[in-house]
């Protein structure tokens, strides 16, 4: 089962298994938007907060974020708004 705010594994599999030649322009666009959104969500969610199944799904789909800190945390740290270490 995928984590909250992430594309479900069944939706990913369905999009991947259907040949591009059988997809409408709307389906192509939807796949692109969902994939981009899921990739962003993967990057923003720290690896330590992902469920085991989400980690496995991200690894399988090539959407893996191996960083322990989220991109948002890194940005805050870069501008001095993060936690003091």
Secondary structure, DSSP 8 states (H G I E B T S, - for coil): ---TTS--HHHHHHHHHS-GGG--HHHHHHHHHHHHHHHHHHHHS-GGGS-HHHHHHHHHHT-----SS-HHHHHHHHTT-S---
